[in-house]
Amino acid sequence: MVVCTASNAAYGQGLDFLKFNGTMVAVGIPEGDAQPIANADPAKLIIRQLSVVGSAVGNRKEAIETVDMAARGIVKTHFKLEKMDKLTEVFKAMDEGKLQGRVVLDLSG
């Protein structure tokens, strides 16, 4: 899993999405004061054999390979579709760090 957001909450939630022996790559730099990843307790990391690594660089070839993995179904996107009238509730959940994955707003009606 690659976390590209500047949200501290996303890093904590990211560990819960990993499978056994999974790796979370931190790319986005969280805003505000530096703080530890919320769910990164040693027992969880050891029992599930999880890894957290950081990456400050990447190149075009690596970006193409990543998009190719998504196209082949190796990367799964976690999202929820919401109507536009739920916008206030979506922003509230986002502000409280309660969103898991992404929310896509349906602008069709």
C-alpha positions as CSV (number, residue, x, y, z in Angstrom):
1,M,0.0,0.0,0.0
2,V,1.2,3.5,-0.8
3,V,0.0,6.4,1.3
4,C,0.4,9.7,-0.6
5,T,-1.8,11.9,1.5
6,A,-0.8,14.6,4.0
7,S,-3.3,13.2,6.5
8,N,-2.0,11.6,9.7
9,A,-5.2,9.7,10.1
10,A,-4.7,8.0,6.7
11,Y,-1.4,6.5,7.9
12,G,-3.1,5.0,11.0
13,Q,-5.9,3.6,8.9
14,G,-3.4,2.3,6.3
15,L,-2.0,-0.3,8.6
16,D,-5.4,-1.9,9.0
17,F,-5.7,-2.4,5.2
18,L,-2.5,-4.4,5.0
19,K,-2.5,-8.2,4.7
20,F,-0.1,-10.5,6.5
21,N,3.5,-9.6,5.7
22,G,2.2,-6.4,4.0
23,T,4.2,-3.2,3.5
24,M,3.0,0.4,3.7
25,V,5.0,3.0,1.8
26,A,4.8,6.5,3.2
27,V,5.1,9.1,0.4
28,G,3.0,12.0,1.5
29,I,4.4,14.1,4.4
30,P,1.7,14.7,7.0
31,E,0.7,18.2,7.9
32,G,1.2,19.8,11.3
33,D,3.5,18.7,14.0
34,A,5.2,15.3,13.6
35,Q,3.5,12.5,15.4
36,P,3.8,8.7,15.4
37,I,1.5,6.5,13.3
38,A,-1.6,5.9,15.4
39,N,-2.0,2.1,15.0
40,A,1.7,1.2,14.7
41,D,2.0,-0.7,18.0
42,P,4.8,-3.2,18.1
43,A,2.6,-6.2,18.7
44,K,0.5,-5.6,15.5
45,L,3.7,-5.1,13.5
46,I,5.3,-8.3,14.8
47,I,2.3,-10.6,14.8
48,R,1.2,-9.6,11.3
49,Q,4.8,-9.1,10.1
50,L,4.0,-5.6,8.8
51,S,6.6,-3.1,7.4
52,V,6.4,0.6,7.1
53,V,8.9,2.3,4.8
54,G,9.4,5.8,3.5
55,S,10.1,7.0,0.0
56,A,10.9,10.5,-1.0
57,V,11.7,9.7,-4.6
58,G,10.4,7.9,-7.6
59,N,10.7,8.1,-11.3
60,R,8.5,7.8,-14.4
61,K,9.2,4.1,-14.9
62,E,8.2,3.3,-11.3
63,A,5.0,5.4,-11.7
64,I,4.1,3.5,-14.9
65,E,4.7,0.1,-13.2
66,T,2.5,1.2,-10.3
67,V,-0.4,2.2,-12.6
68,D,0.1,-1.1,-14.4
69,M,-0.3,-3.1,-11.2
70,A,-3.5,-1.2,-10.5
71,A,-4.8,-2.1,-14.0
72,R,-4.0,-5.8,-13.4
73,G,-6.1,-5.7,-10.2
74,I,-3.1,-6.1,-7.9
75,V,-3.8,-2.8,-6.2
76,K,-7.3,-2.4,-4.8
77,T,-9.0,1.0,-4.3
78,H,-11.1,1.5,-1.2
79,F,-13.8,4.0,-1.9
80,K,-17.4,4.8,-1.2
81,L,-19.9,6.7,-3.5
82,E,-22.0,9.4,-1.9
83,K,-24.6,11.8,-3.2
84,M,-23.8,15.5,-3.2
85,D,-26.3,16.2,-0.4
86,K,-24.0,14.2,1.9
87,L,-21.1,16.6,1.4
88,T,-21.3,18.2,4.9
89,E,-21.3,14.7,6.5
90,V,-18.3,13.6,4.3
91,F,-16.3,16.7,5.3
92,K,-17.1,16.2,9.0
93,A,-16.0,12.5,8.8
94,M,-12.9,13.6,7.0
95,D,-12.1,16.3,9.6
96,E,-12.5,13.7,12.4
97,G,-10.3,11.2,10.7
98,K,-13.1,8.6,10.4
99,L,-12.9,8.1,6.6
100,Q,-11.5,4.7,5.4
101,G,-10.3,4.9,1.9
102,R,-11.8,7.6,-0.4
103,V,-15.2,9.2,-0.9
104,V,-16.3,9.9,-4.5
105,L,-19.1,12.4,-4.8
106,D,-21.9,11.7,-7.3
107,L,-22.6,15.0,-9.1
108,S,-25.2,13.5,-11.4
109,G,-28.2,14.6,-9.4
